[in-house]
Amino acid sequence: MKRFSIILLILGVFGANGFAQKQTDGDVLIEAGGNLNSIGPNFILPNLRARYFLSPTLGLRADFSFNNANITQNFIAAPDSVNIKGDYVTKISSFGIGLGVEKHWNGNSRFSPFWGGSLGFRTGKIGLTGTNAIDSGYVANHNETFDFNFSGITIAPFIGADYWINQSFYVGMELNLAYGMFKTGDATSISDGVKEIFPGGSVNGFGQGITPFIRVGYNLTGKNAGAMVDMDSDNDGVPDKDDKCPNTPKGVKVTKSGCSEVAETVMILAKNIYFETDSDVLKAESYESLDKVVKIMNDYPKSTLDIQGYTDNTGGADHNLDLSKRRAASVKAYLEGKGIAASRMTSNGFGEANPVATNNTAEGRALNRRVELHLTL
């Protein structure tokens, strides 16, 4: 029967509607959304979705939707008889739930594209009512009703993106292609007073093709402001603003500072580098720590080292800049003398820039007079 030909189309809409997110691990997001195909006089109630992120790039989602909609088709007897009309109304009531996984990639501080897939379950009822009409056109003095229950599952691959408006709110759009596998119950038909029962069956296939879906959401936890305000460029789980080693290779375990244990060890060893007063001459007590750096670089032959010199604000800025450069170069020269290739190291001085403590106390100035060692594996 032709009536059944519209079932798959309708179920496809609802299946896709239920399955239409840069964030950090542990974030919980809540959103509402709707199928663009349902905007207008037959607007379908927004779906609700909860999303939980296992990592900044991997999320789980759960969808919930309850839909009531009337879709009316108007027919006229002939092009020149607009006052002689018939109506055919489709009433749909359904409830659906779904579970899915999404993978995010690239993007920037506000834009987060993703792809994934969902599996859902939907159940409900469809009723068809014709007044002076059947499902294909006007029929004078003909009245009929036709209704049945349905249930089944949908599978929907999807691709989409989130755009974060601020630290908590985002909007998103998605494209999905839902494949449905439904069972329909026996259908009751009353046509011009004659009642008939049609046995149920199976309806399988795609819905309305690729379906657009829009969403508005909120980050309940706000751990990362959702919008990658705290961006994690190397995906090591540590936001860039807290990451002292922003280019950690993929798969390397890092500490809370964002550095590998080896790189952090080198940073700690750098705290034991000392110079003669207002000089680039290394003190002897620096050698033990620098020799440990040599061993680490030999153990990791592909590693590179960035040597950065800094001073306090005592004296002139030009003098301090020159002194910091010479001190960084002295460290590089020492390591070269121990067999580390110059091509694996860079050195530069930044003078009074980037103080790590106040220059108003002797203790703070001592901390600012330093050489930093940044190891990249």
N, C-alpha and C positions, 0 to 999 in steps of 0.2 A: 504494500500500500504506500502511496506517495507520502502519507503523513509521517511514516517512519523515516523518510529521507531527510526530514528536517531535524530529527532527533540528534543525529551525530553533530550537525552544525551547532545546535544549541548546547549540547554537552561539551563540545570543543571549546566554546566560548567560556563556559564556567570552569572547565578544567584548566585552560590557560589562565583564566582570571585568578585562579588560586596559586599559580606558580609563576608568577611573573618572571659592595656595598662597597682615608686610609686609617685606620683604627689599630688598636693594639690588642695583645692577648688579654682575655678576660673581659673585654668590652661587651656590654649588653645593649642592643639597639631595639627600639620599638618603632614600628611604622604602620601607616595606613596607605592603601593604594587602590587604584582602579584600572580596569581595562578601558583603553581609549575608545574601543568599539562600543562601549556601553554609555558613553557620555551623550546626553541629550534627553529627550522625553522619556526614554526607558532606562535611565541611569540605575546602575546596580549598586547596592550598598558596598562601601569600601571594605576591602579585605584587611585583616590585621596580620602583622608578621612580627615575630621575635627573632632576633639574630644574635648568636653568641660566637665570639671569635677566639679560636684556639691559638691563633698567632696573628700577626698583622696582615697576613695574606690568605689565611684559611678560616672560613666561617661556616657555621651550621645555621640553618633556618627552619622555622616552623610556621606554617600558614594556617589561618583560621578564617572561614568565611560563611556567612549566612545570607542568602540572596532571595529576594522576592522581586519579580519583575513581570510586567505585562508588555507584550509586544503585539501591537495592533496593525493589521493590514486592512486597508480600505479598498473596496472594489466598487466600480460603477457599472451600470448595465450597458452603457454605450458611451462613446466620447461626447455625444451631445445631450446626455441625460444625467447631468451631475446630481440631480435631486433624487435619483433612484440609486440607492447605495446598499452595499452589504459590508459587513465587518467580519473579520476572522481574527480572534484574539488568542494568543498563546500566553498562558500563565505558568510561571516557573517558580517553584519554591525548593531550595536545596541547601544542604549544609556540607561543607568540605573541610578536610584537614590535609596537610601535606608536610613532608620533611625533605630537606634538600641540603646540598653542599655547594659552596661557591669558592672560587679561587681568584684572588686579586693579583694584578701585576702592574708594574710601571706606575704611570700616573704622576701626579705632582702634589703640591701641598694642599690642593683642594679637590682634585679630580682623581677618582679611583675606579678604573675599569675592571670588569670581572667576567667570568664565565662559570657555568656549573650545570647542575641537573637536579630535578625534583621528582619525587614519587608521591602521589596523592590519592586520597579516597574521597568519593563524593556520593551522596545519596539524596534523593528528593522525589518530587512529583511534578509531572507536566500535565496541564489541562488545556485542551483546545476547544474553543467555542465558535461556531459559525452561525451568523444571523444573516439570512439571505445570501449566503456564501458558502463555498467549500474552500479548501486550502489553496486552490488555484485560481478562483475567480468568483464573480457574481452568479448566483442562482436564485431566481425569484422564489419566494415563499419556502425556502429551504432552511431548516434549522438543525444543527447537530452539535453534539458534545462528544469529546473523545479524551480520556485521561488514563494515565498509567504511572506507576512508580518505577524508579530506576536506581541502580547502584553500580559502582565500578571503580576502577583505578585509572589514573592518568600518569603518563611519563612525559616530562617536559625538559629538554635541554634549553638553556637560555644563555644570553649574553647581554651585558648591560653596563651601567656606570652610576656611581654616586658623585654628586657635587655638593661639597660642604659649604654652607652659607656662613656659618660661624663655628664656634667650638662645640656646639651641641646639636644644631639642626642641619639637616641635609635634604636634598631632593634627589630623585633618581629616575632613570628610565630603563626599561628592559624590553628585549624582544625575545619571545619564546615560541616554540612550536610544540603544541601538546598532542600527544597520541593517546586516545582513550579506548578502554576496553570495558564496555558496560553490559549489564544484564537488565532487561526491561521485564516488568511484571505483566500479567495479563491486562490488556487494555479494554476498558468498557466504552462502547460507542452507542449513543442514542441519536438516530438519524430520522427526523420526521416522525418521532414517536416510536420507532422500532429499535429495540435494544439488541446489541450483539456483543459477544465477548471474543476478542482476538487474543490468541496465545502470545505470551511474551517470547523474547528471543535475545540474541546477542547483537550488539552493535559495536563494531571496531573501526578505527581509522583516525585520521587527523581531523582537527577542528577547522577553524577559519584560517588555516595557514599561519604565517608568522604574525603574532599578535603583539601590539605595543602595550606597554603597561607603565603607568607613572606612579611615583611613590613620594611620600613626605615622611621623614623619620626624625627620631630624637635619640641621642646617646645617653642612656640612663646612668652609666658609670662615669662618663666624661674623663676616663683615665688618660686618653690621648687627644682630647678635644675632637675626636673623630676625624677632623680635617687634616690630619697629618701636620697640624701646627708644630707638633714634635715629630718631624720627619725622621725616618730610619732608612737612610740611603742604602746602607749595606745589608739591611734585613737581618741584623744580628740580635734584634730584640731590645736594643738600647737606642733611645731617641738621639738624633744628631746633637741636640743641645747638651746632652750628657755624655756623648761618645768621644773619648779622648783618642780613639783609633778608628776614624770614620770609614776606613777602606779595608776592613777585615775581610779576608777571603771567605767565600761561601763554605759553610760546614765547620768553620773553626769555632770552638767553644770559647766564649768570652766571659770576663768578669763583669761586675756591675759598672765598671768604667767603660765597657765596650771594647776593651783590649783583650787579646789572648793572654794567657798566664805568662807566656814568655815575654811578650811585649811589655806587660806590666812590670815584670821583674827588671827589665832594662830601664824602665822609667824610675823605679826605686833606686837602682844602682846609680843613676845620674845624680841623685841627691848627695852622693859621697864624692863629688868632683869639686876640688878646691884649687884656688890660685893664690899666688903671692899678691899682696896688696897692690891694687891699681896696676896689675900686670897680667900678661897672658901666659905666665910660667906656671905650669902645673905643680902643685905640691905633691910630695911623695905619697901622702896618705890617699891620693886619688888612684894610685896604680892598681891596687887590689881590685877595686870595683871595675876599672876599665879593662883589666885582664879577664874578668868574668864576662864582660860584654864581648870581648874577642872570642871567648870559648863559645858563647851562644851563637854568634854569627858564623862560626865554623861549623857548629852543629846544624845550622840552617843555612846552607850555602846559597839559597835563592833569596834570602832576606836582604832588605836594604835598610839604611839608617839615615834619618834626618836629624842633624845636630843643630840646635838652636841656642844662641847665647843671649842673655838678658842681664841688665844691671839695675841698680836702684837709681834714684834721681839725684844723687850727690854728684856735683860737678856739672860741666856743660853737656848739653844733649849731643852735640857732635862728637865730643870726646867719648861719651858713654856708648854711642853707636859704634864707633871705631873699636873700642875695647871689647864690646860684645862679639863683634865679628872676629877679632883676633883670638879670643878665647875659644870660640867654636872651632876655628881653624886649628888651634893647638890640639884640641881633642881629636879631630880628624887626623892630624899628623901623627899623633901617638898610635892610633889604631892602625894607620897605614904601616907604621914601623913594626907593628906586630903581625903584619901579613894580610890585613884586610884590604882588598882592592879598592882604590879610590873611586872606581866607577860604581861601587855599591853604596857610596856615602855622599851626602850633600851637607854643606854647612853654611850658616848665615847668622847674622847678628841683628837684634832688634832694639838694642839700647834699653831705654826706659819703658818701652811699650809693654803692655799686658802684665802689669804687676799682679802678683798672687797674694800680696799683703799690703798693708799700709806702709808708706814711706815716712810716716811721722814718728816711728819708733825704731830703735836699733835692731830689735828682733825682726820687725817687718822688713827693714832694708836688707838684712841678712838673707831672708827668704827670697827677696827679689833678685839678689845677685846669684844667678844660677845658670846652669847649662841643662837643657832638656834633651833627652834622647828618645826619638820616636822610631821604633822598629816596625817594619812592615814585612810580614811573612810572604 
